[in-house]
Amino acid sequence: MSRYDYKHQLGTSQSPVTRRISLMQAIHLDAPLLGGLLVLVCVGLFVLYSASGQSTDTLLRQLLRIVAGFAAMMVMAFIPPRTYKRWTPWLFGIGIILLIGVLVTGTEAKGAQRWLAIPGTGVRFQPSEIMKVVVPMMLAWYLAERALPPGWKPVLLAAVLILLPTLLIAKQPDLGTSLLIASSGFLVLFLSGLDWKYIVGLAAAAVPAGAGVWMVMHDYQRQRVLTFLDPERDPWGAGWNITQSKTAIGSGGWEGKGWLHGTQAHLDFLPESSTDFIIAVLAEEFGLLGVCALLLIYFAIVARGMYIAMNAQDTYSRLLAGSLTLTFFVYVFVNIGMVSGILPVVGVPLPMVSYGGTSIVTLMSSFGILMSIHTHRKLVST
């Protein structure tokens, strides 16, 4: 049977499906990934409403940021990967200049100088958030032009490309973001087939580097590490956040207390309940089953991202897609780890669930790049 006869036999009932698929292809969106993100966003808004004390104002502001994030995703998805590859070194250079600008003329808040204000608009943004995407792009661009797995000279220069933005961000100070950006760059190296002797060497170098970092850390950052090692040493001070988050998680049990019936957040025992510690609110109100359901959504998104990476058609796209996906996984792991007490509190929000602005736009932009990599593939006929 010919293709024409087969389509004729199906009849006109299939035409809406055909049009829908063509529309998704035309705007370069990946349906499975888009579906997972929409579900995650809906769950996030649902939990945020409770965590914010049923504040409709907070919910509307978050919704506007999500809309901006999806708009950014659609724009990024429409740009071909070859364009990203051509722009990468320029974006990296601009990002470094912006980070230097933060240290010189940045806006200070809560003891940290992390923002740049756009003159005449009243709008400010964090250049460090942009580097969460640009650093993996730069490492992928650099390594894609060289033989893989990389030798010691490319690894050394790649380490410099990672350390430069990492140190500038740590100077703000923003230790959590700087470590996440360093991990995103290392993930590109790892995906490039980095030899285990280099991995062991980097791990060994991390010991004296950690000692050096401890010497230059601020007092509150050292306090976070000490609190992580022993939260009970100051239960009414530095250990308060982690103690209350563990209490909220444990009190939720298997099924939770029910939506809007949590006590730790609603009675103001749990600080930062709508931002960094929002998963503790979910655990208290929906229990372990609710947390597992959220983790399944995250797993589906990560699985789709890795599928896109494995099916990418060039080295740059594979390295970039894989690192962006694994970096997203690292964000989830670090947030849940710090809220549950297995990692120090470093101020990392739960992706797409915590209340925030720049982080949402950055994450959605990275997913737009993933969709671009997948939808701009050239189909090879067999």
Residue pairs with C-beta under 8 A, 6 or more apart in sequence:
1 9
7 14
24 30
24 31
25 375
27 74
27 77
27 78
28 77
28 78
28 371
28 372
28 375
28 376
29 74
29 77
29 371
29 375
30 304
30 308
30 370
30 371
30 374
30 375
32 300
32 304
33 301
33 304
33 305
33 308
33 367
33 370
33 371
33 374
34 371
36 297
36 300
36 301
36 304
37 301
37 352
37 364
37 367
39 297
40 297
40 298
40 301
40 352
40 353
41 66
41 352
43 294
43 297
43 353
44 62
44 352
44 353
44 354
45 59
45 62
45 63
45 66
46 259
47 278
47 281
47 282
47 285
47 353
48 58
48 59
48 62
48 274
48 278
48 353
48 354
48 355
49 55
49 56
49 58
49 59
50 259
50 260
50 262
50 265
50 266
50 281
50 285
51 265
51 273
51 274
51 278
51 281
51 355
52 58
52 59
52 273
52 274
52 355
53 265
53 266
54 260
58 274
58 355
62 355
65 356
65 357
65 360
65 361
66 360
68 360
68 361
69 360
69 361
69 363
69 364
69 365
70 364
72 361
72 364
72 365
72 368
73 364
73 365
73 367
73 368
73 371
74 368
75 368
76 365
76 368
76 369
76 371
76 372
77 368
77 369
77 371
77 372
77 375
78 372
79 372
80 372
80 376
81 314
81 316
81 317
81 320
81 369
81 372
81 373
81 376
84 137
84 320
84 369
84 372
85 141
85 144
85 316
88 134
88 137
88 138
88 140
88 141
89 138
89 141
91 134
91 137
91 138
92 134
92 135
92 137
92 138
92 161
95 127
95 130
95 131
95 134
95 165
96 164
96 165
96 168
98 116
98 127
98 130
99 127
99 128
99 131
99 165
99 168
99 169
100 168
101 116
101 127
102 113
102 114
102 115
102 116
102 127
102 128
102 168
102 172
103 113
103 168
103 171
103 172
105 116
106 113
106 114
106 115
106 116
106 172
107 113
107 114
107 115
107 116
107 117
107 124
109 115
111 220
112 172
112 173
112 174
113 172
114 126
114 128
114 172
114 174
115 124
115 125
115 126
116 124
116 125
116 126
116 127
117 123
117 124
118 124
118 125
125 358
126 358
128 165
128 169
128 172
128 174
128 177
128 178
128 181
129 177
129 358
129 359
129 361
129 362
130 362
131 165
131 169
131 181
132 177
132 180
132 181
132 184
132 327
132 362
132 366
133 324
133 362
133 365
133 366
133 369
135 161
135 162
135 165
135 181
135 184
135 185
136 184
136 185
136 187
136 188
136 319
136 320
136 323
136 324
136 327
137 320
138 161
139 158
139 161
139 162
139 185
139 188
139 189
139 319
139 323
140 188
140 315
140 316
140 319
140 320
140 323
141 316
142 154
142 157
142 158
142 161
143 150
143 154
143 158
143 188
143 189
143 192
143 315
143 319
144 314
144 315
144 316
144 319
146 154
148 192
148 193
148 315
149 192
149 193
149 194
149 195
150 158
150 189
150 192
150 193
150 194
152 198
155 189
155 194
155 198
158 185
158 188
158 189
159 202
161 185
162 181
162 182
162 185
162 186
163 182
165 181
166 178
166 179
166 181
166 182
166 185
167 178
169 177
169 178
169 181
170 178
170 213
173 218
173 221
174 347
175 217
175 221
175 346
176 334
176 346
176 347
176 348
177 348
179 346
180 327
180 330
180 331
180 334
180 348
183 327
183 330
184 323
184 324
184 327
184 330
186 202
187 322
187 323
187 326
187 327
187 330
188 319
188 320
188 322
188 323
189 198
190 199
191 318
191 319
191 322
191 323
191 326
192 319
214 222
214 225
217 225
223 238
224 238
224 344
224 345
224 346
225 344
226 233
226 238
227 233
227 234
227 238
227 239
227 242
227 344
227 345
228 242
228 341
228 343
228 344
228 345
230 239
231 239
231 242
231 243
231 246
231 341
232 239
232 243
233 239
235 243
240 271
241 270
241 271
241 272
241 277
241 345
242 338
242 339
242 341
242 345
244 264
244 269
244 270
244 271
244 280
245 264
245 270
245 277
245 280
245 339
245 340
245 341
246 340
246 341
247 264
247 269
248 262
248 264
248 265
248 269
248 270
248 277
248 280
248 281
248 283
248 284
249 280
249 283
249 284
249 339
249 340
251 257
251 263
251 264
251 284
252 262
252 283
252 284
252 285
252 286
252 287
252 288
252 290
253 287
253 288
254 287
254 288
254 289
255 286
255 287
255 289
256 262
256 283
256 284
256 285
256 286
256 287
256 289
256 290
257 263
257 284
257 285
258 285
259 285
259 286
260 266
260 285
261 285
262 281
262 284
262 285
263 269
263 284
264 270
264 273
264 280
264 281
264 284
265 273
265 280
265 281
265 284
270 277
270 280
270 281
271 277
273 280
273 281
274 281
274 354
274 355
275 349
275 354
275 355
275 356
276 335
276 338
276 339
276 345
276 347
276 348
276 349
276 350
276 354
277 339
278 349
278 350
278 353
278 354
278 355
279 291
279 294
279 335
279 336
279 339
279 350
279 353
280 339
282 290
282 291
282 294
282 353
283 290
283 291
286 293
294 353
298 329
298 332
298 351
301 328
302 325
302 326
302 328
302 329
305 321
305 322
305 324
305 325
305 328
305 367
305 370
306 322
306 325
308 321
308 325
308 370
308 371
308 373
308 374
309 317
309 318
309 321
309 322
309 325
309 373
310 318
311 374
311 377
312 318
312 321
312 373
312 374
312 377
313 377
313 378
317 373
320 369
320 373
321 369
321 370
321 373
321 374
324 366
324 367
324 369
324 370
325 370
327 366
328 351
328 363
328 366
331 348
331 349
331 350
331 351
332 350
332 351
334 343
334 346
334 348
335 348
335 349
335 350
335 351
335 354
336 350
337 343
338 344
338 345
338 346
338 348
349 355
349 356
349 359
351 359
351 363
352 360
352 363
